Amino acid sequence: MISAVVAVHVLVCVALCIVVLLQHGRGADIGAVFGGSSQTVFGASGAGNFLTKVTGGLAVAFFLTSLFLAYASSRHATGSILEGAVAPAPAAAVPAPAAPKAQPASQAPANAPAKPPR
């Protein structure tokens, strides 16, 4: 069901872009002031033509599919993805090797190099 709505949503988006780009701009006739011929400078504001009605219908379809997809995604987002995960068994602890004990200076071997003064 959601896959079908996503497919319709994508088709509506593409169609809406195409229909909007096909429409004639309102300010396109202003170029007529500088030498072209036009009956009105800013375009007529008469009744909407076919492309305007198609744009309105596609906009309604876009909003409806957007609302449905937002509602459908919010219904499934309850809980965590880690909620049903099984915790892995802890690995066997391996003891770290013991550090060698430092010998006092009085017990240092005779052939040990002397530390340089700082």
Secondary structure by P-SEA (a helix, b strand, c coil): caaaaaaaaaaaaaaaaaaaaacccccccccccccccccccccccccccaaaaaaaaaaaaaaaaaaaaaaaaaaacccccccccccccccccccccccbbbbccccccccccccccc
